[in-house]
């Protein structure tokens, strides 16, 4: 491990073997296609959402720990990635969520100082989501909740989700977001734009729905973490604020959209020193946490150095981003 021995990666994807076996065995009835790519790993496809081949680093804890050591990363906060679980029928979505959460707990039990998890919930079935939330919150190593930027065809501000938010808020668990499907998918298929543009646009849309949908006003202690450096949300918030100033139908929220910037947390995955500099200057170093997007091809290979080598951040800001904020927020 390099000299930075305390860095916490808050954006690190994980597919437990139990989750994958369940998709393979029972996913077809809910529309999932599961196939193996020789020499690489399984692929899951639901509609136009498809994983890359899930190589060993996604599933093998020893391979993960070796990669963490090489990067100088002390802790991974484990999260599922697409296709998550909202595509599955009611009972299967419950079982898939439980399989993922149990996999995180098992990983933490094996490596209690290095691996922690973000619980997956069947949010499209709110009663099941609350039941699994109550169970998962008691599992070793679970430190938050993972959620897509849209729950099937429901936006994150859909009132059916409010009972789940209420319980998450009461438990003091942060919600980490991540896109699954993206708007304008057909237009974004060429040139890998589904990821390069679609994912950050999704974060902006979800952030706007949390604001204008009244979620942050109704649940003021609910903590939301936007991925990919907030996507487009921090950059478009001035435009959202101008809409709030000029349109009476947007006056229902408690304050200007720009004033909600610090209601969110953000990761460092902006692929630019200028993006990270903007987040720290405009929002604050106490709202930014290190992430890598492990272990996708687009992921940071040296996530620690993205922070330590930044030309304008001071020592205090670097310490907050590398470790302090995540340790405080996730009660590590």
N, C-alpha and C positions, 0 to 999 in steps of 0.2 A: 504494500500500500504506500502511496506517496505521502508527503509530509502532512497533507490535509487529512486528518484521521477522523473527523467528526461530521463530514458532509452527509446530508440527508436528501435523497432523491425522492421527491414527492410524486413523480410521474413515471412509474415503472410498471409495465404491463406483465401480467401473469395469467397462465392458463393451467389450472390444476388438472392432473390426469383424470381425476374423478369427474370433473366437469366435461372434459372431452369425451370420455367414455359414455356419459349420459347423452350427449348430443348424438354420438354415433348410434347408440342403441335405440333412442326414442325420438330423435329430432325429426325424422322423416314425416311423421304424421302431422307435424306443424309446419312443414314446408322447408325443412333444413336439408341441404345436400352436404354430405360429409365424405371426403375422399382423401386418400393418401397420395402425396407426391414423393416418389421414391427418392430416398436419400436426403429428404428435407423435412417432411412432417405433414400433418393433416391440414386440409383447407376446409373451411366452413363457408357455405354460401346460402343466404336467404334473400330471395328476390335479387335486387341489384347490389346488395351488400355482400362483400366477399373478403375473407381474410387473406393475407399472404400465407404461404406455407409456414406453419408455426414451428420454427426450428427449435432445437433442444434448449436454447437459452430461455425460451418462454416457459418451459415446463420443468427443466432440470435444475434443482436448487444448487447442486454443486457447481454446475456451469455458471449459474448466476453469481454465486459468491466469488468464483474466480474472476469473473468480469468486474465485479464491484471492487475487488482488491486491486486489479490492474488500473482501474479508474481512480482509485483513492476515495471511493464512496463507502461510508460506514453503514448506512441504513437504506433499505428500499421500502417504500410504502407501496404495497402491491395492489394493483387494480386490474380488473378485467378490461378488455377492449371489445371492439365489435366482434360479434353481433349482439353482445349483452344477452338479455333474456326476454325482452318485451315481445318478440316474435312468437313465443311459445304459448301454447294453451295453458289454461289456469294451473293445473296440477304440475305440468312439466316446468313451468316458469318458477314455481315454488321449489321444486327439487333442484333445478339448475342453480338457483340462488343459494340454496343450502349447500350444494356441492362446492360452489366457489368459496363460500364463507368458511366452510369446514377445511377446505384446502389451505386457505390463508392461516387459519388457526393452527393447523398441523405444521405449516412452514415456520410460524412463530415459535411453536413449542420446540422445534428442532434447533432453531437459531434465535433465541429470545431477545438478543440485543441488536439483531441486524435486520429482521424481517417483521413488518407489521402490515395489516390489511385494511382495505376499504370495503365495507360490506356491499354486496349486490342485493338489490331488493326487486321483487316483481311489482314495480310501481304502477303498472297498468291494471293491477288488481289490488287496490288500496288496502283492503282488509288483510290480504295475504302479506302485503308489504309491511304493515304494522306488526303482524305476528312474527315475521322473519326478523324484523328490526329488533324486537324485544329479545328474541333468541340470540341473534348475532351479537348484540351489545354485551352479552355475558361471555362470549367466546374469548379465549386468550389472544391478545394481539390486535383485536379489531379497534381501530381508532377513528373511523369516520365512515361515510356512506358514499358510494359511487353511483352516478346517475347520468343518463344521456341528456343531451341538449334539447331533446324532445322525446316524449314517451309515446312511441308509436305515432299516432296522428294527433296527439294532444301536446299543446305547448306546456312549458314548465309552469305557467301561471294558471293552468286549468284548475278550477275549484275542487275537482275530485281529488286532487293531490294534497289539498290543505290539511286534512287530518294526519297525513304522513309527515308533512313538514312540522306540524305542531308537536308530534312526538319526537322527531329528530331534534328539534330545538330544545325540548324539555330534557333530553338526554345529553345535551351539550356536544353533539357530534357535528363536525363540519361536513358539508356536501362538496365533493369534487365532481366536476362535470367533464364530459368528453363526448364529442360527436359520434354518432353511428351513421345514420343516413344524412345526406346533405341536400339542400335545396338546389334546384336546377341540375340534377344529377346528369341528365343526358348531355347537357352543354359542357359539363366538366370532365367527362370521361377522357377526352384526349389530353395528352401531355401531363397526366397524373394530377390534373387540376382538382379532382375530387378531394384530394388531401391538401395540396398546396394552397388552394383558395377556398374550397368548400368547408373544410374544417374550421378555419378561423372565422369565416362568415357565420357558421353555426354558433360559435361562441358569442358573437356580437348579437345575434338574434335572441339567444337565450338570455343574455344579460339584459336586453331591452324588455323582454317579457317579464323578467323578475322585477324590473323597475315599474313599467307602466301597468303591469298586471296586479300591482299592489302587494306582491308577496313580501317584499322587504319592509313595507310599512306594517303589514299585518303581523310579521314575525321578525321583530327588530333584532333579536338575538341569534337568528339563523345565519350561519356563516357559509358563504358560497365561494368556491375556488374555481376561477375560470382558467381553462388550459390554454396552452400555446400563447403565453404572455397576454392573455385576454382576448386573443384574436383581434377582430376589428373593433371591439367595444371601446377600449380606451381612446382610440383614434377618432371614432365617430361620435363620441359623447357630446362634443360641441354642437353637432348637427341635431342630435336628439334634444339637447337643451334649447336650441333655437325653436324647434317644433313645440316644445312645452311653453315657451314664451309667447308664441304667436297663435296657438290653437287652443280654444276653450275646452275642447274635448279631451285635452291632455292635462288639464289643471287639477285632476282628482288626486294626484300623488302629492305627498307631503312636502317635497322639496324639488329643486331642479335636478334633472338627471346627472349633471356633473357632480352634484353633492353626494351621489350614491357611489362614486368611484371607490371610496374607502370602505364601502360595505362589502366589497369583494376582496379576495386574495388572488394572486397571479403567479404563474410560474415563469421561469427564465427562458422558455423555448420560443424565442423570437428571432433567432439566427442573425442577430445584429447587435453590436455594442450600443447603437443609437436607440434601439427599442428598449433595452434594459435601462439605459440612462434616462429615457423618457418616463418609464414606470417609476423609477426612484425619485426623480425630480418632481413629477406631477402628483403621484399618489403616495409615495413614501417607501423607504426601504423596509419598513416593518410590515409591509403587505405583499412582499415578494418572496417566493421560495424556489430553491433550486429544483429543476426537473430535467429529464433527459429524453423522454419518450422511448425508454428502453423497451425492446431492443429492435425497433423498426429500422429499416435502412436509412430513413431520414433522421434518426435520432442523433443527439450529440454523442460523439465518441469520448469527448473529454469534458463532461459537464462541470466538473470542479473548476477547471481552468477558464471556462466561460466567465466565471465570477472572479476568481483570483487574479486573472490577467486583465480584467477590465480597466481601461485607462483613467476613468474618472471616479470610480467608487472609492470611498475611504474605507479604512480598516473596519470601522464599526458596521457600516452597511454590508460589507462582504461577510462578516460574521453572522449578521442577522439572516442574510439570504441563504448562506450555506447551511446553517444549522439552527440558529436561535428561534426564528419564526416558526419553523416546523415543530421544533421541540416544544414550544409553548402551545401552539394551536392543537397539536395532536397528543399532548400530555405524555411525551416520551420520557 
